[in-house]
Amino acid sequence: MKTLQQLITDLDVRSLRGRVDATVHAVTADSRQVAYGTLFIAVKGTAHDGHAFIPQVVKAGAEVIVCERIPEAADTSVTWVEVANSSQALGVIAHTFFDHPTRELKLVGVTGTNGKTTTATLCYQLFTALGYPTGLLSTIENRILKEVLPATHTTPDPVQLNRILRQMVDAGCSHAFMEVSSHAAHQHRIAGLEFSGAVFTNITHDHLDYHGTFDNYIAAKKMFFDALPASAFALVNADDKRASVMLQNTKADTRRFSVKSDGDFTCRIIANEITGLQLKLDGEEFHSRLTGEFNAWNLLAVYSVARLLGLSKQEVLPALSALGKVNGRFEVLRAAEQNLTAVVDYAHTPDAVEKVLETLRGMLHKQQGIITVIGCGGDRDKTKRPLMAAAAAKWSTQVVLTSDNPRTEDPALIIRDMENGLDEEMRRHTLSIADRKEAIRTAIKLSRPGDVVLVAGKGHETYQEIMGVKHPFDDKQVITETFQNLNR
């Protein structure tokens, strides 16, 4: 419970009508959650404008309304606060309402097209292993110490986000690591939070259905770095050509990590095998159970974060070496009797698909084949569909195009969009099977001893969304069942 005066201390208020001493019992941007004593913030969303619900929330008992324009016939029993940007105001007010949780822990945000989940999760695992009470906000799950909370968005809405951060502080967390999506930065979901550091992994073709252009996508990521305080660090992957853009206007302490060139933190790949990576990290020989060259960047980012948060090389490297895999990220499943291997990965951008397949090809002998099962999500960026199929076909012995989460689109039409990226040669070793379970089974049946089946796109997800309904579906379960049936 707070007074309005307390909640708007950090806001740039254009005008105010009513009582600044009004008592606020709850904060929300969801008109369905309004009750007496609620502060309602009218946010212009992608689908709805909260300003349209103002009459409804006044009737429901909202005592304070924050908006970008006060109605002409404003109810005088309600306190009105006019601001320039209600989305940003929501984040600032939520952070204040929950007593500024990020002032009581070290919060590090991870952004980028690929590697966000792995980097944030490994940071959580590392600090937990070293005895620090730690929280995690990720695509896969949210964690408060060892307690798991389901994740519905990469970055939750500001009220939910700040509530979780407050729960972390109350549970004794000293550190927290979170994924910061481009949507979250653009929609000001992280407004008001005080970060100790930010990590940029890379940026490639994605989310153009939302951002419109690649430049807009880059600008959304950059917003996160532009807002960092001078007390924070801004850590970027120097091997990505757009890393310098992220640092152009930041006040934070800028640092770089690199696998291919020079940086504040560096590593070199000595060996990349199905059993793990051998690296020379910060001058030391280092082995990780994580597989794939791309994980060299992820591990180096985690190491760099730990060092920037004050940990020593001597304590970080042994603990980092012991960390296991991240759910749905280059997970290896084996049918030992048949000498078959399947890899499940969340790769859902052209660059991620290419990187995973390039990594696999580098591990295998020439005679070993790669059969890739891949689809594209419905109601999302259509321009990447042909690029995804082309990336898969370029590096695979055979490709099976299938459904991902078709949502409200016809899977056959999504697959047709993917097929448009294939030339005649690529089409000769490509099948199209809309049923994802049948596609995975077919790929495994097509494989020979020594081959690898890559099932890409859904990774950790345990559902398939079709026409607004989430049906149970787990790539790993389908693979495991198919492997077991091979023995019968």
Residue pairs with C-beta under 8 A, 6 or more apart in sequence:
1 23
1 24
1 25
2 23
2 24
2 96
2 97
3 20
3 21
3 22
3 23
3 24
4 19
4 20
4 21
4 22
4 23
4 24
4 39
4 64
4 79
4 81
5 20
5 21
6 96
7 24
7 27
7 39
7 93
7 96
7 97
8 16
8 20
8 81
8 93
9 96
10 92
10 96
10 192
11 81
11 83
11 89
11 92
11 93
12 83
12 84
13 81
13 82
13 83
14 82
14 83
14 84
15 70
15 80
15 81
15 82
16 79
16 80
16 81
16 82
17 70
17 74
17 76
17 79
17 80
18 64
18 76
18 78
18 79
18 80
19 79
20 79
22 63
22 64
22 79
23 37
23 63
24 37
24 38
24 39
24 63
24 64
24 97
25 35
25 36
25 37
25 38
26 33
26 35
26 37
26 38
26 39
27 38
27 39
27 41
27 90
27 93
27 94
27 97
27 159
28 34
28 38
28 39
28 40
28 41
28 159
29 40
29 41
29 42
29 43
29 50
29 90
29 157
29 158
29 159
31 40
31 50
31 53
31 56
31 57
31 60
34 40
34 56
34 57
34 60
34 61
34 62
35 60
35 61
36 61
36 63
37 61
37 63
38 57
38 60
38 61
38 62
38 63
38 64
39 62
39 63
39 64
39 65
39 66
39 93
40 50
40 54
40 57
40 62
40 64
40 65
40 66
41 50
41 65
41 66
41 67
41 86
41 89
41 90
41 93
42 49
42 50
42 51
42 53
42 54
42 65
42 66
42 67
42 68
42 86
43 50
43 86
43 87
43 90
44 50
44 51
44 68
44 86
44 87
46 210
50 67
50 86
51 67
51 68
51 69
54 65
54 67
54 71
57 65
58 65
58 75
58 78
62 78
63 78
63 79
64 78
64 79
64 80
64 81
65 78
65 79
65 80
65 81
66 81
66 83
66 86
66 89
66 90
66 93
67 80
67 81
67 82
67 83
67 86
68 82
68 83
68 84
68 85
68 86
69 82
70 80
70 82
74 80
81 89
83 89
85 188
87 187
87 188
87 191
88 188
88 191
89 191
90 158
90 159
90 188
90 191
91 158
91 188
91 189
91 190
91 191
91 192
91 193
92 191
92 192
93 192
94 158
94 159
94 161
94 162
94 192
95 101
95 102
95 158
95 162
95 191
95 192
95 193
96 192
97 159
97 162
98 162
98 163
98 165
98 166
99 166
100 194
101 162
101 165
101 166
101 168
101 169
102 165
102 193
102 194
102 195
103 194
104 169
105 135
105 165
105 168
105 169
105 173
105 174
105 175
105 176
106 174
106 175
106 176
106 196
106 197
106 309
107 165
107 175
107 176
107 177
107 178
107 193
107 194
107 195
107 196
108 123
108 175
108 176
108 177
108 178
108 195
108 196
108 197
108 198
108 199
108 305
108 309
109 177
109 178
109 179
109 180
109 190
109 195
109 197
109 198
109 199
109 224
110 116
110 119
110 120
110 123
110 177
110 178
110 179
110 180
110 198
110 199
110 201
110 301
111 179
111 180
111 181
111 182
111 185
111 198
111 199
111 200
111 201
111 221
111 224
112 199
112 200
112 201
112 202
112 203
112 221
112 237
113 201
113 202
113 203
113 204
113 205
113 206
113 349
113 351
113 352
114 201
114 202
114 204
114 294
114 347
114 349
114 351
114 352
114 355
115 201
115 202
115 294
115 297
115 298
115 301
116 138
116 139
116 154
116 179
116 180
116 181
116 201
117 138
117 139
117 140
117 179
117 326
117 329
117 346
118 295
118 298
118 326
118 329
119 199
119 201
119 298
119 301
119 302
119 305
120 136
120 137
120 138
120 177
120 178
120 179
121 136
121 138
121 140
121 177
121 326
122 298
122 299
122 302
122 320
122 323
122 326
123 177
123 302
123 305
123 306
124 134
124 135
124 136
124 138
124 143
124 177
125 323
125 324
126 302
126 306
126 316
126 319
126 320
126 323
127 134
127 175
127 177
127 306
128 134
128 145
128 146
129 319
129 322
129 323
130 311
130 315
130 316
130 319
132 174
132 175
133 145
133 171
133 172
133 173
133 174
133 175
134 143
134 145
134 173
134 174
134 175
134 176
134 177
135 142
135 143
135 144
135 145
135 164
135 165
135 168
135 171
135 173
135 175
135 176
135 177
136 142
136 143
136 176
136 177
136 178
137 151
137 155
137 156
137 161
137 164
137 176
137 177
137 178
137 179
138 151
138 154
138 178
138 179
139 151
139 154
139 179
139 460
140 151
140 326
140 327
140 328
140 460
141 148
141 149
141 150
141 151
142 148
142 149
142 150
142 151
142 156
142 164
143 149
144 164
144 167
144 168
144 171
144 173
145 171
145 172
145 173
147 171
149 164
153 181
154 179
154 181
154 183
154 184
155 161
155 178
155 179
155 180
155 181
155 183
155 184
155 189
155 190
156 164
156 189
157 189
158 188
158 189
158 190
158 191
158 192
161 189
161 190
161 193
162 192
162 193
165 176
165 193
168 176
175 309
177 305
180 190
180 198
180 224
182 207
182 210
182 211
182 217
182 220
182 221
183 189
183 207
183 210
183 220
184 190
185 220
185 221
185 223
185 224
186 211
186 220
186 223
190 224
190 227
191 227
194 229
195 228
195 229
195 232
196 231
196 232
196 233
196 309
197 232
197 233
197 234
197 235
197 252
197 305
197 308
197 309
198 224
198 225
198 228
198 232
198 233
198 234
198 235
198 252
199 235
199 236
199 301
199 304
199 305
200 221
200 225
200 234
200 235
200 236
200 237
200 240
200 243
200 246
201 237
201 240
201 297
201 298
201 301
202 237
202 239
202 240
202 297
202 351
203 217
203 218
203 221
203 240
203 242
204 349
204 350
204 351
204 352
205 214
205 349
205 350
205 351
205 381
205 383
205 384
205 387
206 217
206 348
206 349
206 381
206 384
207 217
207 380
207 381
208 214
208 217
208 381
208 383
208 384
209 379
209 380
209 381
209 382
210 381
211 217
211 220
218 242
218 245
221 246
222 245
222 246
222 248
222 249
225 234
225 246
225 247
225 249
225 250
225 252
226 249
226 250
228 234
228 250
228 251
228 252
229 251
229 252
230 251
230 252
230 253
231 252
232 252
232 253
233 252
233 253
233 254
233 255
233 308
234 246
234 247
234 250
234 252
234 253
234 254
234 255
235 255
235 256
235 257
235 301
235 304
235 305
235 308
236 243
236 244
236 246
236 247
236 254
236 255
236 256
236 257
237 243
237 256
237 257
237 258
237 297
237 301
238 256
238 257
238 258
238 261
238 262
238 263
239 258
239 259
239 260
239 261
239 297
243 256
247 254
255 263
255 264
255 265
255 304
255 308
256 263
256 264
256 265
257 263
257 264
257 265
257 266
257 297
257 300
257 301
257 304
258 265
258 266
258 300
259 266
259 267
259 268
259 269
259 296
259 297
259 300
264 304
265 282
265 300
265 303
265 304
265 307
266 281
266 282
266 300
267 279
267 280
267 281
267 282
267 286
267 296
267 299
267 300
267 303
268 279
268 280
269 277
269 278
269 279
269 293
269 296
270 278
270 279
270 280
270 285
271 277
271 278
272 278
272 291
272 292
272 293
272 296
272 359
272 362
272 363
273 291
273 363
274 291
274 332
274 341
274 363
275 289
275 291
276 287
276 288
276 289
276 290
276 291
277 287
277 288
277 290
277 291
277 292
277 293
277 295
277 296
277 299
278 285
278 286
278 287
279 285
279 286
279 287
279 288
279 296
279 299
280 286
281 299
281 300
281 303
281 317
282 303
282 313
282 317
284 313
284 317
286 317
286 320
286 321
287 321
288 295
288 299
288 320
288 321
288 323
289 323
289 324
289 325
290 298
290 299
290 323
290 325
290 330
291 330
291 332
291 359
291 363
292 330
292 355
292 356
292 359
292 360
293 355
293 358
293 359
293 362
294 355
294 356
294 359
295 330
299 320
302 320
303 316
303 317
303 320
306 316
306 320
307 313
307 316
325 331
327 459
327 460
328 344
328 345
328 346
328 458
328 459
328 460
328 461
328 476
329 345
329 346
329 459
329 460
330 343
330 344
330 345
330 356
330 359
331 343
331 344
331 345
331 459
331 476
332 341
332 342
332 343
333 341
333 342
333 343
333 344
333 476
333 479
333 480
333 483
334 340
334 341
334 342
334 483
335 341
335 342
335 483
335 486
337 486
337 487
338 449
338 483
338 486
339 449
339 450
340 444
340 447
340 449
340 451
340 453
340 483
340 486
341 451
341 452
341 453
342 444
342 452
342 453
342 454
342 455
342 479
342 483
343 356
343 360
343 452
343 453
343 454
343 455
344 455
344 458
344 459
344 475
344 476
344 479
345 352
345 356
345 454
345 455
345 456
345 459
346 352
346 456
346 457
346 458
346 459
346 460
347 353
347 355
347 356
347 456
347 457
347 459
348 376
348 377
348 388
348 404
348 456
348 457
348 458
349 384
349 388
350 384
350 387
350 388
350 390
350 391
351 391
353 372
353 374
353 388
353 391
353 392
353 456
354 391
354 394
354 395
356 454
356 456
357 370
357 372
357 391
357 392
357 394
357 395
357 396
357 454
358 395
360 370
360 395
360 452
360 454
361 370
361 395
364 370
364 450
364 452
365 450
367 450
368 450
368 451
368 452
369 397
369 398
369 447
369 448
369 450
369 451
369 452
370 395
370 396
370 397
370 398
370 451
370 452
370 453
370 454
371 396
371 397
371 398
371 399
371 400
371 443
371 444
371 446
371 447
371 451
371 452
371 453
371 454
372 392
372 395
372 396
372 398
372 399
372 400
372 443
372 453
372 454
372 456
373 399
373 400
373 402
373 436
373 439
373 440
373 443
373 453
373 454
373 455
373 456
374 388
374 389
374 392
374 399
374 400
374 401
374 402
374 404
374 418
374 454
374 456
374 457
375 401
375 402
375 403
375 404
375 411
375 414
375 415
375 418
375 436
375 457
376 384
376 385
376 388
376 404
376 414
376 417
376 418
376 457
377 404
377 405
377 406
377 407
377 457
378 404
378 405
378 406
378 407
378 408
378 409
378 411
378 414
379 407
379 408
379 409
380 407
382 417
385 414
385 417
385 418
385 420
385 421
386 417
386 418
386 419
386 420
386 421
386 422
387 421
388 418
388 421
389 399
389 401
389 418
389 419
389 420
389 421
389 422
389 426
389 430
390 421
390 422
390 426
392 399
392 456
393 399
393 421
393 422
393 426
393 429
393 430
394 426
396 429
396 454
397 429
397 451
398 429
398 430
398 431
398 443
398 446
399 426
399 429
399 430
399 431
400 430
400 431
400 432
400 433
400 439
400 440
400 442
400 443
401 415
401 418
401 419
401 430
401 431
401 432
401 433
401 439
402 411
402 415
402 432
402 433
402 434
402 435
402 436
402 439
402 440
403 411
403 414
403 415
403 434
403 435
403 436
403 439
403 464
404 414
404 436
404 457
404 458
404 464
405 458
405 461
405 463
405 464
405 465
405 466
406 414
406 465
406 466
406 467
407 465
407 466
407 467
407 468
408 467
408 468
411 434
412 434
415 432
415 434
419 427
419 430
419 432
422 430
431 439
431 442
433 439
433 442
436 464
436 473
436 475
436 478
437 473
437 478
440 453
440 455
440 475
440 478
440 479
440 482
441 478
441 482
443 453
443 455
444 453
444 479
444 482
444 483
444 486
447 453
453 479
455 475
455 479
458 464
458 473
458 475
459 475
461 473
461 474
461 475
462 472
462 473
462 474
463 470
463 471
463 472
463 473
464 470
464 471
464 473
465 471
